[in-house]
Amino acid sequence: MRTADRSRGTPAPPYRTPPRTPSPPRPAPNPPVAAPHPPPAPLPPMTPAPLAPARRALDVTLSAVLLLLLAPLLALVALLVLCGSGPPVLFRQRRIGEGAREFTLYKVRTMRTGSTGPGVTGGHDGRVTPVGRLLRRLSLDELPQLWNVLRGDMTLAGPRPEVPGLAGRYPPACRWVFAHRPGLTGPCQLRSRAYAADLDGRADPERHYLTVQVPERTGLDAVFLHGATVREVLRLTGRTVLYVLASPFDRGACEGGGA
């Protein structure tokens, strides 16, 4: 008996495309990494630039009067910080004073405790607390520096007090500024919001600060220090008051820069 041929007339099974294995997702491109910073060079000892006795008398008088008059405001600021982010209220940091000598600077704390990052602060720095952003915009975080002025660590108007880590990386042509007593206000402090906004979005804000902003800042300081009379200090102090009072109406304003 012949065996039946089952291959005839039997349709071939349909061809099925094997399932494709999904390819792994592409890793996100790494953000640009800033080149490592050179270690800060130690500042050589400098002969302090003398401060005129009339300017020192103005420093003592105004700082003492303002500390007494602003004591209730300082208490309110302290309460806002405690309610917003807890203690501590004061922020202490070593800064470079006249003659390249270090001193302890006092400010109201505006950043989150334990936060790290660049030594300069941009206009929209994520380390700043909501209360701190308001205090920076109104420059209320600077009020404790009146104590530094009264002690003689600072003066009412002068160069910005710099942190040692950045001061040691200043261009050599700009280091002359550390012979002078730093100021609570000054021509550069009146541009603090613009300088802070200029740092936003920079891959390396410290490098931009040191290579672009520092030469401009020290140029402005040189012009002021050349004619830093009592009258000029009072005029600059008045401009500072107007600058602070105008900040709530400046739609493009952001918190001040600096460390």
C-alpha positions in Angstrom: 0.0 0.0 0.0 1.5 3.4 -1.1 2.0 5.9 1.6 0.2 9.2 1.1 2.4 12.2 0.3 1.4 14.7 2.9 3.7 17.4 1.4 1.4 17.9 -1.6 -1.3 20.4 -1.2 -0.2 21.3 2.3 0.3 25.0 2.6 3.6 26.2 4.1 3.3 27.8 7.4 3.3 31.6 7.2 6.7 33.3 7.7 6.8 35.4 10.9 9.4 38.1 11.4 11.1 37.4 14.7 10.5 40.1 17.3 13.2 42.7 17.4 15.0 43.3 20.6 14.6 46.9 21.6 17.9 48.7 21.4 19.0 50.2 24.8 18.4 53.9 25.2 21.2 56.2 24.3 22.8 57.8 27.3 22.2 61.4 27.7 25.1 63.6 26.7 27.2 64.6 29.5 27.1 68.3 30.4 30.2 70.3 29.7 32.8 69.8 32.5 34.8 72.9 33.4 38.5 72.5 33.4 40.0 72.1 36.8 40.9 75.4 38.5 44.5 76.1 39.2 45.3 76.2 43.0 45.1 79.6 44.4 48.4 81.3 44.9 49.0 82.7 48.4 48.8 86.4 48.6 52.0 88.1 49.6 52.0 90.5 52.5 51.0 94.0 51.5 51.4 97.4 53.1 47.9 98.5 54.0 46.7 101.6 52.1 46.0 104.3 54.8 42.5 105.3 55.5 41.9 109.0 56.1 41.0 109.8 59.7 37.9 111.7 58.5 36.7 108.6 56.7 37.3 106.4 59.8 35.4 108.9 61.9 32.5 108.7 59.4 32.6 104.9 59.5 32.3 104.7 63.3 29.6 107.4 63.5 27.3 106.0 60.7 27.8 102.3 61.5 27.0 102.9 65.2 23.9 105.0 64.5 22.6 102.6 61.8 23.1 99.5 64.0 21.0 101.2 66.7 18.3 102.4 64.3 18.1 99.2 62.4 18.1 96.8 65.4 14.3 96.1 65.1 14.7 95.4 61.4 17.6 93.0 62.1 15.4 91.2 64.6 12.6 90.8 62.0 15.1 89.5 59.4 16.4 87.0 62.0 12.9 85.8 62.6 12.2 85.4 58.9 15.3 83.3 58.5 14.5 81.1 61.5 10.9 80.5 60.2 12.0 79.9 56.6 15.0 77.6 57.0 15.9 77.4 60.7 19.1 78.3 62.4 21.7 79.6 62.1 20.8 83.2 61.3 24.3 84.6 60.8 26.7 83.4 58.2 30.4 83.8 59.0 33.1 83.6 56.4 36.8 84.5 56.1 37.5 87.3 53.7 40.5 89.3 52.6 40.9 92.7 54.3 43.3 95.6 53.9 46.9 94.5 53.5 45.8 91.1 52.3 45.0 90.1 55.9 42.0 87.9 56.6 39.0 88.8 58.8 35.7 87.2 59.6 32.8 88.8 57.7 29.2 88.6 59.0 26.1 88.3 56.9 22.6 87.0 57.3 22.5 83.4 56.0 20.6 83.3 52.7 21.7 79.8 51.4 20.7 76.3 52.5 22.8 74.9 55.3 25.6 72.7 54.0 25.2 73.8 50.3 28.3 73.7 48.2 29.2 75.1 44.8 31.0 78.0 43.1 32.5 80.7 45.2 30.4 83.3 43.3 26.6 83.4 43.2 24.5 83.9 40.1 21.2 85.7 39.8 19.2 82.5 40.0 21.4 80.3 42.2 19.6 77.2 43.4 21.4 77.2 46.7 19.6 80.4 47.8 16.5 79.9 50.0 13.2 81.7 49.1 13.6 84.0 52.1 17.3 84.5 51.2 16.3 85.5 47.7 14.1 88.3 49.1 16.8 89.4 51.5 19.4 89.5 48.8 17.2 91.5 46.5 16.7 94.1 49.2 20.4 93.8 50.4 19.2 93.1 53.9 21.6 90.2 54.2 24.5 92.8 54.2 23.3 94.7 57.3 25.5 92.7 59.8 28.5 94.0 58.0 27.9 97.3 59.8 29.5 95.5 62.7 32.6 94.9 60.5 32.7 98.6 59.7 32.4 99.6 63.3 35.3 97.1 64.2 37.5 98.5 61.5 37.6 95.4 59.3 35.7 97.2 56.6 34.8 100.8 55.6 31.5 102.2 54.3 32.7 102.4 50.7 35.5 100.5 49.1 36.3 97.3 47.1 34.3 94.2 47.5 35.6 91.9 50.3 36.8 88.8 48.5 37.1 85.2 49.7 40.6 83.8 50.0 40.1 81.0 47.5 39.2 83.5 44.8 41.6 86.2 45.8 44.5 83.9 45.3 43.4 83.4 41.7 43.1 87.1 40.8 45.1 88.2 37.8 48.4 89.7 39.0 47.5 93.1 37.6 44.4 93.2 39.9 45.8 92.2 43.2 46.7 95.7 44.2 43.1 96.1 45.4 43.8 93.9 48.5 46.0 96.7 49.9 42.8 98.7 50.5 40.1 98.2 53.2 37.0 96.5 51.7 33.7 98.4 51.7 30.1 97.7 52.6 29.2 99.5 49.4 31.1 100.7 46.4 30.9 101.3 42.6 30.9 97.5 42.0 28.3 96.8 44.6 25.9 99.2 42.8 26.1 96.8 39.8 25.7 93.6 41.9 22.5 92.5 40.2 23.9 92.9 36.7 27.0 91.0 37.7 25.0 88.2 39.2 22.8 87.9 36.1 26.0 87.8 33.9 27.0 84.6 35.7 23.8 82.7 35.0 24.2 79.8 32.6 28.0 79.9 32.6 29.7 76.5 32.5 32.4 77.9 34.7 31.1 81.0 36.5 34.3 81.4 38.6 36.5 81.5 35.5 34.2 84.1 33.9 34.2 86.1 37.2 38.0 86.1 37.4 38.8 86.8 33.8 36.1 89.2 32.8 34.4 90.7 35.8 37.4 91.2 38.2 39.4 93.4 35.7 36.3 95.5 35.2 35.6 95.7 39.0 39.1 96.7 39.9 39.0 99.4 37.2 35.9 100.9 38.8 37.5 100.6 42.3 40.6 102.4 41.0 38.6 105.4 39.8 36.7 105.6 43.1 39.7 105.2 45.4 41.6 107.9 43.5 39.1 110.4 44.9 37.6 108.7 47.9 36.8 111.8 50.0 34.2 111.9 52.7 31.9 113.8 50.3 32.3 111.0 47.7 31.6 108.3 50.3 28.4 110.1 51.3 27.3 110.5 47.7 28.0 106.8 47.1 26.1 105.8 50.2 23.1 107.8 49.1 23.2 106.1 45.7 23.3 102.8 47.4 20.1 103.6 49.4 18.3 104.6 46.1 19.6 101.4 44.5 18.2 99.3 47.3 14.9 101.1 47.4 14.5 100.8 43.6 15.1 97.0 43.6 11.4 96.0 44.3 10.3 97.9 41.2 13.0 96.5 38.9 11.3 93.7 37.0 14.6 92.3 35.8 16.2 92.3 39.2 17.5 89.2 40.8 19.3 88.5 44.0 22.7 90.1 44.3 25.9 88.3 43.4 28.9 87.5 45.2 29.7 84.9 47.7 
